[in-house]
Amino acid sequence: MAPVEQDALAVREQLFHERVRECIICALLFASLYILCHFIITHFKKHTDFTAVHDDEDAAVNRIALGLCTFTLAVALGAVLLLPFSIISNEVLLSFPQNYYIQWLNGSLIHGLWNLVFLFSNMSLVFLMPFAYFFTESEGFAGSKKVGDPALVPLPVPTFCDSLLTQLLQGIMARVYETSVVLLLLTLLVLGMVWVASAIVGNDAASRQSLYDLWEYYLPYLYSCISLFGVLLLLLCTPFGLSTMFTVTGKLLVKPRLLEDLDEQLSCTRFEEAAVSHRI
Protein backbone atom coordinates (compact mmCIF):
# COMPACT_ATOMS: atom_id res chain seq x y z
CA MET A 1 0.00 0.00 0.00
CA ALA A 2 1.29 3.44 -0.95
CA PRO A 3 2.22 5.94 1.77
CA VAL A 4 -0.45 8.35 0.52
CA GLU A 5 -3.12 5.67 0.85
CA GLN A 6 -1.84 4.78 4.32
CA ASP A 7 -2.09 8.42 5.40
CA ALA A 8 -5.63 8.70 4.01
CA LEU A 9 -6.63 5.47 5.76
CA ALA A 10 -5.12 6.74 9.02
CA VAL A 11 -7.05 10.00 8.73
CA ARG A 12 -10.31 8.15 8.04
CA GLU A 13 -9.66 5.81 10.95
CA GLN A 14 -8.99 8.77 13.25
CA LEU A 15 -12.20 10.49 12.14
CA PHE A 16 -14.13 7.27 12.72
CA HIS A 17 -12.75 6.87 16.25
CA GLU A 18 -13.47 10.52 17.05
CA ARG A 19 -17.04 10.12 15.83
CA VAL A 20 -17.53 6.98 17.93
CA ARG A 21 -16.03 8.74 20.95
CA GLU A 22 -18.39 11.70 20.55
CA CYS A 23 -21.41 9.40 20.27
CA ILE A 24 -20.37 7.52 23.41
CA ILE A 25 -19.83 10.75 25.36
CA CYS A 26 -23.18 12.19 24.24
CA ALA A 27 -24.95 8.94 25.16
CA LEU A 28 -23.32 8.86 28.62
CA LEU A 29 -24.15 12.51 29.30
CA PHE A 30 -27.77 12.10 28.26
CA ALA A 31 -28.11 8.85 30.24
CA SER A 32 -26.81 10.63 33.35
CA LEU A 33 -29.22 13.52 32.84
CA TYR A 34 -32.10 11.12 32.23
CA ILE A 35 -31.42 9.17 35.44
CA LEU A 36 -31.12 12.40 37.44
CA CYS A 37 -34.37 13.78 35.99
CA HIS A 38 -36.13 10.48 36.66
CA PHE A 39 -35.23 10.70 40.35
CA ILE A 40 -36.30 14.36 40.44
CA ILE A 41 -39.70 13.68 38.89
CA THR A 42 -40.42 10.59 40.99
CA HIS A 43 -39.42 12.55 44.12
CA PHE A 44 -41.80 15.46 43.50
CA LYS A 45 -44.56 13.46 41.81
CA LYS A 46 -47.09 11.65 43.93
CA HIS A 47 -46.27 7.97 44.02
CA THR A 48 -49.93 7.02 43.95
CA ASP A 49 -50.23 8.36 40.42
CA PHE A 50 -47.97 5.62 39.10
CA THR A 51 -48.11 2.75 41.59
CA ALA A 52 -51.67 2.62 42.86
CA VAL A 53 -53.35 2.36 39.48
CA HIS A 54 -55.50 -0.75 39.31
CA ASP A 55 -55.97 -0.68 35.54
CA ASP A 56 -52.98 -2.11 33.69
CA GLU A 57 -53.66 0.08 30.68
CA ASP A 58 -53.72 3.28 32.74
CA ALA A 59 -50.54 2.19 34.52
CA ALA A 60 -48.78 1.61 31.19
CA VAL A 61 -49.98 4.98 29.90
CA ASN A 62 -48.70 6.70 33.05
CA ARG A 63 -45.32 5.01 32.69
CA ILE A 64 -45.06 6.12 29.05
CA ALA A 65 -46.01 9.68 30.01
CA LEU A 66 -43.44 9.58 32.82
CA GLY A 67 -40.76 8.54 30.34
CA LEU A 68 -41.68 11.34 27.93
CA CYS A 69 -41.68 13.95 30.71
CA THR A 70 -38.33 12.65 31.98
CA PHE A 71 -36.87 12.90 28.47
CA THR A 72 -38.17 16.46 28.12
CA LEU A 73 -36.76 17.50 31.50
CA ALA A 74 -33.40 15.92 30.63
CA VAL A 75 -33.30 17.90 27.37
CA ALA A 76 -34.21 21.12 29.21
CA LEU A 77 -31.54 20.51 31.85
CA GLY A 78 -29.00 19.77 29.12
CA ALA A 79 -29.92 23.01 27.36
CA VAL A 80 -29.40 24.94 30.61
CA LEU A 81 -26.05 23.29 31.37
CA LEU A 82 -24.72 23.39 27.81
CA LEU A 83 -23.47 26.98 27.91
CA PRO A 84 -21.56 26.59 31.22
CA PHE A 85 -20.19 23.28 29.94
CA SER A 86 -18.96 24.98 26.76
CA ILE A 87 -17.30 27.80 28.72
CA ILE A 88 -15.64 25.46 31.23
CA SER A 89 -14.40 23.10 28.51
CA ASN A 90 -12.92 26.01 26.58
CA GLU A 91 -11.11 27.29 29.67
CA VAL A 92 -9.79 23.81 30.45
CA LEU A 93 -8.45 23.40 26.92
CA LEU A 94 -6.79 26.81 27.09
CA SER A 95 -5.23 25.99 30.46
CA PHE A 96 -3.97 22.53 29.45
CA PRO A 97 -3.47 22.58 25.68
CA GLN A 98 -0.99 19.68 25.62
CA ASN A 99 -2.79 17.32 27.96
CA TYR A 100 -3.77 14.13 26.16
CA TYR A 101 -6.57 13.13 28.53
CA ILE A 102 -8.73 16.22 27.91
CA GLN A 103 -8.42 16.42 24.14
CA TRP A 104 -11.89 14.90 23.84
CA LEU A 105 -13.25 18.32 24.91
CA ASN A 106 -12.92 19.66 21.40
CA GLY A 107 -15.03 21.93 19.24
CA SER A 108 -16.58 19.06 17.34
CA LEU A 109 -18.05 17.60 20.53
CA ILE A 110 -19.47 20.97 21.65
CA HIS A 111 -20.92 21.62 18.20
CA GLY A 112 -22.53 18.18 18.16
CA LEU A 113 -24.02 18.74 21.62
CA TRP A 114 -25.48 22.07 20.50
CA ASN A 115 -27.06 20.44 17.45
CA LEU A 116 -28.52 17.59 19.50
CA VAL A 117 -29.91 19.93 22.14
CA PHE A 118 -31.48 22.15 19.48
CA LEU A 119 -33.05 19.13 17.74
CA PHE A 120 -34.35 17.48 20.91
CA SER A 121 -35.62 20.75 22.39
CA ASN A 122 -37.69 21.47 19.29
CA MET A 123 -38.96 17.89 19.23
CA SER A 124 -39.89 18.04 22.93
CA LEU A 125 -41.58 21.41 22.59
CA VAL A 126 -43.57 20.62 19.44
CA PHE A 127 -44.28 16.90 19.83
CA LEU A 128 -43.35 15.16 23.08
CA MET A 129 -44.95 17.45 25.67
CA PRO A 130 -48.30 17.81 23.81
CA PHE A 131 -48.26 14.09 23.08
CA ALA A 132 -47.68 13.22 26.75
CA TYR A 133 -50.56 15.46 27.85
CA PHE A 134 -53.07 14.28 25.25
CA PHE A 135 -51.94 10.68 25.72
CA THR A 136 -52.80 10.71 29.41
CA GLU A 137 -56.14 12.40 28.69
CA SER A 138 -57.12 10.08 25.83
CA GLU A 139 -59.43 7.08 26.20
CA GLY A 140 -59.23 5.55 22.74
CA PHE A 141 -61.74 5.64 19.94
CA ALA A 142 -65.17 4.16 20.36
CA GLY A 143 -65.20 0.41 19.85
CA SER A 144 -61.62 -0.19 20.97
CA LYS A 145 -61.12 -3.13 23.32
CA LYS A 146 -60.12 -2.47 26.90
CA VAL A 147 -58.30 -4.55 29.44
CA GLY A 148 -60.67 -6.21 31.85
CA ASP A 149 -63.55 -6.32 29.40
CA PRO A 150 -66.47 -8.33 30.87
CA ALA A 151 -66.82 -10.10 27.54
CA LEU A 152 -63.44 -11.77 28.10
CA VAL A 153 -64.11 -15.51 28.35
CA PRO A 154 -62.15 -17.77 30.71
CA LEU A 155 -59.17 -19.33 28.94
CA PRO A 156 -56.17 -21.43 29.98
CA VAL A 157 -53.41 -19.54 31.77
CA PRO A 158 -50.96 -19.05 28.84
CA THR A 159 -53.75 -18.18 26.42
CA PHE A 160 -55.35 -15.91 29.02
CA CYS A 161 -52.07 -14.01 29.56
CA ASP A 162 -51.56 -13.65 25.82
CA SER A 163 -55.10 -12.35 25.46
CA LEU A 164 -54.55 -9.78 28.24
CA LEU A 165 -51.30 -8.63 26.63
CA THR A 166 -53.00 -8.33 23.25
CA GLN A 167 -55.86 -6.30 24.69
CA LEU A 168 -53.36 -4.11 26.57
CA LEU A 169 -51.51 -3.34 23.35
CA GLN A 170 -54.81 -2.71 21.54
CA GLY A 171 -55.93 -0.27 24.24
CA ILE A 172 -52.60 1.59 24.18
CA MET A 173 -52.58 1.74 20.38
CA ALA A 174 -56.14 3.09 20.42
CA ARG A 175 -54.97 5.90 22.68
CA VAL A 176 -51.95 6.49 20.44
CA TYR A 177 -54.24 6.80 17.40
CA GLU A 178 -56.53 9.25 19.19
CA THR A 179 -53.57 11.30 20.45
CA SER A 180 -52.05 11.41 16.95
CA VAL A 181 -55.33 12.64 15.46
CA VAL A 182 -55.67 15.33 18.13
CA LEU A 183 -52.07 16.44 17.57
CA LEU A 184 -52.65 16.59 13.82
CA LEU A 185 -55.74 18.74 14.27
CA LEU A 186 -53.90 20.97 16.75
CA THR A 187 -50.99 21.34 14.31
CA LEU A 188 -53.33 22.35 11.50
CA LEU A 189 -55.05 24.84 13.82
CA VAL A 190 -51.75 26.41 14.93
CA LEU A 191 -50.39 26.57 11.37
CA GLY A 192 -53.61 28.16 10.21
CA MET A 193 -53.45 30.77 12.96
CA VAL A 194 -49.81 31.53 12.11
CA TRP A 195 -50.69 31.81 8.41
CA VAL A 196 -53.58 34.17 9.15
CA ALA A 197 -51.40 36.25 11.50
CA SER A 198 -48.65 36.52 8.88
CA ALA A 199 -51.21 37.49 6.23
CA ILE A 200 -52.64 40.20 8.48
CA VAL A 201 -49.22 41.57 9.41
CA GLY A 202 -47.73 41.31 5.91
CA ASN A 203 -50.74 42.72 4.05
CA ASP A 204 -49.46 41.77 0.60
CA ALA A 205 -50.10 39.13 -2.03
CA ALA A 206 -47.09 37.04 -1.05
CA SER A 207 -48.29 36.74 2.54
CA ARG A 208 -51.64 35.37 1.41
CA GLN A 209 -50.20 32.54 -0.64
CA SER A 210 -50.76 28.92 0.32
CA LEU A 211 -48.41 27.03 2.61
CA TYR A 212 -45.85 26.24 -0.09
CA ASP A 213 -42.98 27.77 1.86
CA LEU A 214 -43.88 25.95 5.08
CA TRP A 215 -40.38 24.81 5.97
CA GLU A 216 -38.57 28.02 5.01
CA TYR A 217 -40.92 30.61 6.48
CA TYR A 218 -43.79 29.42 8.62
CA LEU A 219 -41.94 27.00 10.86
CA PRO A 220 -39.23 29.56 11.79
CA TYR A 221 -42.00 32.12 12.31
CA LEU A 222 -43.83 29.68 14.59
CA TYR A 223 -40.60 28.96 16.47
CA SER A 224 -40.07 32.70 16.94
CA CYS A 225 -43.61 33.10 18.30
CA ILE A 226 -43.10 30.26 20.77
CA SER A 227 -39.73 31.71 21.83
CA LEU A 228 -41.34 35.12 22.34
CA PHE A 229 -44.06 33.54 24.49
CA GLY A 230 -41.39 31.76 26.55
CA VAL A 231 -39.46 34.99 27.09
CA LEU A 232 -42.59 36.85 28.15
CA LEU A 233 -43.48 34.04 30.54
CA LEU A 234 -39.96 34.17 31.96
CA LEU A 235 -40.15 37.93 32.47
CA LEU A 236 -43.52 37.52 34.19
CA CYS A 237 -42.60 34.63 36.46
CA THR A 238 -39.08 35.71 37.47
CA PRO A 239 -40.17 38.56 39.85
CA PHE A 240 -42.73 36.31 41.55
CA GLY A 241 -40.14 33.56 41.89
CA LEU A 242 -37.55 35.90 43.38
CA SER A 243 -40.05 37.39 45.83
CA THR A 244 -41.16 33.92 46.91
CA MET A 245 -37.55 32.81 47.29
CA PHE A 246 -36.66 35.77 49.49
CA THR A 247 -39.85 35.31 51.53
CA VAL A 248 -39.09 31.64 52.21
CA THR A 249 -35.44 32.44 52.96
CA GLY A 250 -36.47 35.18 55.40
CA LYS A 251 -38.73 32.74 57.25
CA LEU A 252 -36.09 30.03 57.49
CA LEU A 253 -33.11 32.18 58.46
CA VAL A 254 -32.72 33.65 61.96
CA LYS A 255 -31.84 37.30 62.18
CA PRO A 256 -28.48 38.00 63.86
CA ARG A 257 -28.54 39.59 67.30
CA LEU A 258 -25.13 41.25 67.13
CA LEU A 259 -26.44 44.77 66.61
CA GLU A 260 -29.22 44.62 69.20
CA ASP A 261 -29.10 46.87 72.28
CA LEU A 262 -29.21 44.70 75.40
CA ASP A 263 -29.90 47.66 77.73
CA GLU A 264 -32.98 48.53 75.72
CA GLN A 265 -34.20 44.95 75.91
CA LEU A 266 -33.64 44.88 79.67
CA SER A 267 -35.56 48.10 80.15
CA CYS A 268 -38.43 46.76 78.02
CA THR A 269 -38.47 43.59 80.08
CA ARG A 270 -38.59 45.62 83.34
CA PHE A 271 -41.50 47.72 82.03
CA GLU A 272 -43.39 44.57 81.01
CA GLU A 273 -42.76 43.01 84.42
CA ALA A 274 -43.95 46.21 86.16
CA ALA A 275 -47.08 46.30 84.01
CA VAL A 276 -47.89 42.68 84.83
CA SER A 277 -47.28 43.28 88.56
CA HIS A 278 -49.54 46.36 88.47
CA ARG A 279 -52.33 44.33 86.87
CA ILE A 280 -52.02 41.63 89.51
One Martini backbone bead per residue (centre of mass of N, CA, C, O) as a GRO file, in nm:
protein
  280
    1MET     BB    1   0.097   0.036   0.021
    2ALA     BB    2   0.076   0.354  -0.004
    3PRO     BB    3   0.148   0.632   0.178
    4VAL     BB    4  -0.107   0.792   0.097
    5GLU     BB    5  -0.312   0.569   0.172
    6GLN     BB    6  -0.226   0.546   0.467
    7ASP     BB    7  -0.296   0.837   0.546
    8ALA     BB    8  -0.596   0.825   0.467
    9LEU     BB    9  -0.666   0.585   0.654
   10ALA     BB   10  -0.580   0.725   0.918
   11VAL     BB   11  -0.778   0.960   0.899
   12ARG     BB   12  -1.038   0.790   0.886
   13GLU     BB   13  -0.990   0.642   1.152
   14GLN     BB   14  -0.984   0.895   1.332
   15LEU     BB   15  -1.269   0.996   1.261
   16PHE     BB   16  -1.416   0.745   1.358
   17HIS     BB   17  -1.322   0.753   1.656
   18GLU     BB   18  -1.432   1.036   1.717
   19ARG     BB   19  -1.727   0.971   1.657
   20VAL     BB   20  -1.759   0.746   1.865
   21ARG     BB   21  -1.677   0.916   2.111
   22GLU     BB   22  -1.906   1.126   2.088
   23CYS     BB   23  -2.142   0.927   2.113
   24ILE     BB   24  -2.066   0.818   2.392
   25ILE     BB   25  -2.069   1.085   2.545
   26CYS     BB   26  -2.361   1.167   2.479
   27ALA     BB   27  -2.493   0.913   2.601
   28LEU     BB   28  -2.384   0.949   2.892
   29LEU     BB   29  -2.499   1.230   2.948
   30PHE     BB   30  -2.798   1.162   2.894
   31ALA     BB   31  -2.821   0.930   3.098
   32SER     BB   32  -2.758   1.101   3.347
   33LEU     BB   33  -2.990   1.305   3.309
   34TYR     BB   34  -3.221   1.097   3.309
   35ILE     BB   35  -3.176   0.982   3.592
   36LEU     BB   36  -3.199   1.249   3.744
   37CYS     BB   37  -3.488   1.323   3.639
   38HIS     BB   38  -3.628   1.073   3.749
   39PHE     BB   39  -3.578   1.136   4.050
   40ILE     BB   40  -3.714   1.411   4.052
   41ILE     BB   41  -4.000   1.329   3.961
   42THR     BB   42  -4.048   1.097   4.174
   43HIS     BB   43  -4.020   1.293   4.418
   44PHE     BB   44  -4.255   1.513   4.334
   45LYS     BB   45  -4.431   1.287   4.266
   46LYS     BB   46  -4.691   1.104   4.310
   47HIS     BB   47  -4.699   0.765   4.373
   48THR     BB   48  -5.006   0.703   4.312
   49ASP     BB   49  -4.998   0.769   3.998
   50PHE     BB   50  -4.808   0.485   3.941
   51THR     BB   51  -4.887   0.246   4.169
   52ALA     BB   52  -5.226   0.278   4.226
   53VAL     BB   53  -5.305   0.137   3.958
   54HIS     BB   54  -5.543  -0.099   3.850
   55ASP     BB   55  -5.498  -0.036   3.560
   56ASP     BB   56  -5.287  -0.143   3.319
   57GLU     BB   57  -5.327   0.077   3.105
   58ASP     BB   58  -5.286   0.326   3.287
   59ALA     BB   59  -5.005   0.245   3.385
   60ALA     BB   60  -4.870   0.246   3.105
   61VAL     BB   61  -4.937   0.540   3.038
   62ASN     BB   62  -4.787   0.665   3.281
   63ARG     BB   63  -4.507   0.555   3.205
   64ILE     BB   64  -4.486   0.694   2.932
   65ALA     BB   65  -4.525   0.983   3.037
   66LEU     BB   66  -4.280   0.975   3.226
   67GLY     BB   67  -4.068   0.934   3.003
   68LEU     BB   68  -4.129   1.194   2.843
   69CYS     BB   69  -4.081   1.394   3.078
   70THR     BB   70  -3.790   1.307   3.134
   71PHE     BB   71  -3.679   1.376   2.856
   72THR     BB   72  -3.753   1.677   2.863
   73LEU     BB   73  -3.595   1.750   3.122
   74ALA     BB   74  -3.318   1.661   3.014
   75VAL     BB   75  -3.309   1.863   2.781
   76ALA     BB   76  -3.340   2.119   2.953
   77LEU     BB   77  -3.089   2.070   3.131
   78GLY     BB   78  -2.890   2.059   2.892
   79ALA     BB   79  -2.948   2.350   2.791
   80VAL     BB   80  -2.853   2.489   3.056
   81LEU     BB   81  -2.555   2.335   3.072
   82LEU     BB   82  -2.412   2.400   2.797
   83LEU     BB   83  -2.278   2.674   2.837
   84PRO     BB   84  -2.098   2.609   3.085
   85PHE     BB   85  -1.959   2.369   2.946
   86SER     BB   86  -1.828   2.533   2.718
   87ILE     BB   87  -1.664   2.727   2.896
   88ILE     BB   88  -1.505   2.519   3.064
   89SER     BB   89  -1.376   2.363   2.827
   90ASN     BB   90  -1.223   2.604   2.712
   91GLU     BB   91  -1.053   2.666   2.966
   92VAL     BB   92  -0.917   2.389   2.985
   93LEU     BB   93  -0.780   2.394   2.704
   94LEU     BB   94  -0.617   2.660   2.763
   95SER     BB   95  -0.464   2.544   3.019
   96PHE     BB   96  -0.442   2.235   2.864
   97PRO     BB   97  -0.318   2.182   2.553
   98GLN     BB   98  -0.121   1.902   2.606
   99ASN     BB   99  -0.337   1.724   2.711
  100TYR     BB  100  -0.458   1.406   2.640
  101TYR     BB  101  -0.722   1.365   2.845
  102ILE     BB  102  -0.873   1.653   2.712
  103GLN     BB  103  -0.920   1.626   2.389
  104TRP     BB  104  -1.235   1.560   2.388
  105LEU     BB  105  -1.270   1.881   2.434
  106ASN     BB  106  -1.397   1.978   2.157
  107GLY     BB  107  -1.562   2.139   1.902
  108SER     BB  108  -1.721   1.896   1.793
  109LEU     BB  109  -1.869   1.821   2.052
  110ILE     BB  110  -2.012   2.093   2.105
  111HIS     BB  111  -2.158   2.107   1.833
  112GLY     BB  112  -2.315   1.841   1.870
  113LEU     BB  113  -2.465   1.925   2.129
  114TRP     BB  114  -2.613   2.166   2.009
  115ASN     BB  115  -2.769   2.008   1.792
  116LEU     BB  116  -2.915   1.809   1.983
  117VAL     BB  117  -3.056   2.017   2.162
  118PHE     BB  118  -3.213   2.157   1.936
  119LEU     BB  119  -3.367   1.908   1.837
  120PHE     BB  120  -3.493   1.807   2.113
  121SER     BB  121  -3.635   2.071   2.192
  122ASN     BB  122  -3.826   2.084   1.951
  123MET     BB  123  -3.951   1.802   1.990
  124SER     BB  124  -4.058   1.854   2.279
  125LEU     BB  125  -4.229   2.111   2.220
  126VAL     BB  126  -4.404   1.995   1.968
  127PHE     BB  127  -4.451   1.675   2.065
  128LEU     BB  128  -4.404   1.543   2.353
  129MET     BB  129  -4.575   1.720   2.546
  130PRO     BB  130  -4.849   1.700   2.397
  131PHE     BB  131  -4.853   1.391   2.388
  132ALA     BB  132  -4.852   1.338   2.695
  133TYR     BB  133  -5.114   1.485   2.758
  134PHE     BB  134  -5.311   1.347   2.549
  135PHE     BB  135  -5.246   1.054   2.640
  136THR     BB  136  -5.364   1.078   2.934
  137GLU     BB  137  -5.658   1.189   2.821
  138SER     BB  138  -5.709   0.946   2.670
  139GLU     BB  139  -5.948   0.656   2.556
  140GLY     BB  140  -6.015   0.606   2.282
  141PHE     BB  141  -6.191   0.479   2.056
  142ALA     BB  142  -6.471   0.366   1.955
  143GLY     BB  143  -6.450   0.005   2.004
  144SER     BB  144  -6.225  -0.039   2.181
  145LYS     BB  145  -6.035  -0.245   2.360
  146LYS     BB  146  -6.024  -0.353   2.696
  147VAL     BB  147  -5.909  -0.407   2.994
  148GLY     BB  148  -6.141  -0.603   3.152
  149ASP     BB  149  -6.350  -0.725   2.986
  150PRO     BB  150  -6.648  -0.895   3.031
  151ALA     BB  151  -6.618  -1.062   2.749
  152LEU     BB  152  -6.404  -1.227   2.878
  153VAL     BB  153  -6.306  -1.542   2.852
  154PRO     BB  154  -6.220  -1.827   2.980
  155LEU     BB  155  -5.877  -1.934   2.994
  156PRO     BB  156  -5.597  -2.040   2.978
  157VAL     BB  157  -5.317  -1.914   3.105
  158PRO     BB  158  -5.149  -1.849   2.847
  159THR     BB  159  -5.390  -1.741   2.680
  160PHE     BB  160  -5.478  -1.527   2.884
  161CYS     BB  161  -5.215  -1.359   2.880
  162ASP     BB  162  -5.216  -1.303   2.577
  163SER     BB  163  -5.488  -1.156   2.576
  164LEU     BB  164  -5.409  -0.927   2.771
  165LEU     BB  165  -5.172  -0.819   2.600
  166THR     BB  166  -5.337  -0.758   2.348
  167GLN     BB  167  -5.539  -0.560   2.484
  168LEU     BB  168  -5.324  -0.363   2.585
  169LEU     BB  169  -5.216  -0.284   2.305
  170GLN     BB  170  -5.488  -0.191   2.189
  171GLY     BB  171  -5.540   0.035   2.395
  172ILE     BB  172  -5.280   0.196   2.342
  173MET     BB  173  -5.320   0.234   2.033
  174ALA     BB  174  -5.584   0.389   2.058
  175ARG     BB  175  -5.453   0.629   2.205
  176VAL     BB  176  -5.245   0.695   1.989
  177TYR     BB  177  -5.447   0.762   1.765
  178GLU     BB  178  -5.595   0.989   1.912
  179THR     BB  179  -5.344   1.165   1.967
  180SER     BB  180  -5.260   1.203   1.669
  181VAL     BB  181  -5.519   1.344   1.577
  182VAL     BB  182  -5.505   1.582   1.775
  183LEU     BB  183  -5.226   1.684   1.682
  184LEU     BB  184  -5.305   1.736   1.390
  185LEU     BB  185  -5.526   1.944   1.449
  186LEU     BB  186  -5.346   2.137   1.612
  187THR     BB  187  -5.144   2.194   1.385
  188LEU     BB  188  -5.345   2.314   1.184
  189LEU     BB  189  -5.440   2.542   1.370
  190VAL     BB  190  -5.163   2.681   1.416
  191LEU     BB  191  -5.091   2.724   1.116
  192GLY     BB  192  -5.338   2.892   1.052
  193MET     BB  193  -5.282   3.120   1.254
  194VAL     BB  194  -5.005   3.197   1.139
  195TRP     BB  195  -5.103   3.261   0.852
  196VAL     BB  196  -5.303   3.483   0.932
  197ALA     BB  197  -5.100   3.664   1.083
  198SER     BB  198  -4.909   3.706   0.839
  199ALA     BB  199  -5.129   3.830   0.652
  200ILE     BB  200  -5.196   4.073   0.835
  201VAL     BB  201  -4.907   4.189   0.862
  202GLY     BB  202  -4.816   4.199   0.561
  203ASN     BB  203  -5.027   4.292   0.334
  204ASP     BB  204  -4.989   4.081   0.085
  205ALA     BB  205  -4.969   3.849  -0.163
  206ALA     BB  206  -4.745   3.666  -0.038
  207SER     BB  207  -4.892   3.621   0.245
  208ARG     BB  208  -5.157   3.473   0.089
  209GLN     BB  209  -5.039   3.225   0.039
  210SER     BB  210  -4.974   2.925   0.047
  211LEU     BB  211  -4.803   2.642   0.208
  212TYR     BB  212  -4.518   2.620   0.047
  213ASP     BB  213  -4.326   2.780   0.270
  214LEU     BB  214  -4.310   2.614   0.544
  215TRP     BB  215  -4.002   2.557   0.614
  216GLU     BB  216  -3.883   2.858   0.556
  217TYR     BB  217  -4.118   3.034   0.727
  218TYR     BB  218  -4.336   2.919   0.932
  219LEU     BB  219  -4.160   2.764   1.132
  220PRO     BB  220  -3.978   3.001   1.224
  221TYR     BB  221  -4.219   3.177   1.309
  222LEU     BB  222  -4.326   2.981   1.524
  223TYR     BB  223  -4.065   2.971   1.690
  224SER     BB  224  -4.066   3.275   1.757
  225CYS     BB  225  -4.336   3.279   1.907
  226ILE     BB  226  -4.258   3.074   2.128
  227SER     BB  227  -4.012   3.232   2.231
  228LEU     BB  228  -4.169   3.487   2.310
  229PHE     BB  229  -4.352   3.346   2.516
  230GLY     BB  230  -4.119   3.247   2.699
  231VAL     BB  231  -4.003   3.527   2.768
  232LEU     BB  232  -4.260   3.646   2.893
  233LEU     BB  233  -4.288   3.428   3.111
  234LEU     BB  234  -4.016   3.487   3.244
  235LEU     BB  235  -4.070   3.790   3.312
  236LEU     BB  236  -4.322   3.720   3.492
  237CYS     BB  237  -4.197   3.489   3.694
  238THR     BB  238  -3.934   3.602   3.822
  239PRO     BB  239  -4.042   3.800   4.044
  240PHE     BB  240  -4.210   3.587   4.197
  241GLY     BB  241  -3.974   3.394   4.255
  242LEU     BB  242  -3.795   3.592   4.414
  243SER     BB  243  -4.002   3.669   4.634
  244THR     BB  244  -4.044   3.380   4.737
  245MET     BB  245  -3.750   3.320   4.807
  246PHE     BB  246  -3.713   3.551   5.016
  247THR     BB  247  -3.945   3.469   5.200
  248VAL     BB  248  -3.843   3.184   5.275
  249THR     BB  249  -3.564   3.275   5.375
  250GLY     BB  250  -3.671   3.467   5.602
  251LYS     BB  251  -3.811   3.229   5.763
  252LEU     BB  252  -3.555   3.039   5.805
  253LEU     BB  253  -3.393   3.263   5.898
  254VAL     BB  254  -3.192   3.413   6.147
  255LYS     BB  255  -3.150   3.686   6.307
  256PRO     BB  256  -2.912   3.881   6.410
  257ARG     BB  257  -2.779   3.988   6.756
  258LEU     BB  258  -2.536   4.203   6.739
  259LEU     BB  259  -2.710   4.496   6.708
  260GLU     BB  260  -2.833   4.476   6.977
  261ASP     BB  261  -2.985   4.625   7.262
  262LEU     BB  262  -2.969   4.522   7.588
  263ASP     BB  263  -3.075   4.764   7.756
  264GLU     BB  264  -3.343   4.787   7.608
  265GLN     BB  265  -3.444   4.503   7.673
  266LEU     BB  266  -3.436   4.534   7.983
  267SER     BB  267  -3.632   4.770   8.003
  268CYS     BB  268  -3.871   4.626   7.867
  269THR     BB  269  -3.888   4.397   8.073
  270ARG     BB  270  -3.944   4.578   8.322
  271PHE     BB  271  -4.206   4.707   8.217
  272GLU     BB  272  -4.359   4.440   8.184
  273GLU     BB  273  -4.335   4.351   8.479
  274ALA     BB  274  -4.477   4.603   8.599
  275ALA     BB  275  -4.745   4.568   8.449
  276VAL     BB  276  -4.814   4.288   8.564
  277SER     BB  277  -4.803   4.370   8.865
  278HIS     BB  278  -5.026   4.590   8.849
  279ARG     BB  279  -5.254   4.394   8.762
  280ILE     BB  280  -5.223   4.205   9.021
   0.00000   0.00000   0.00000
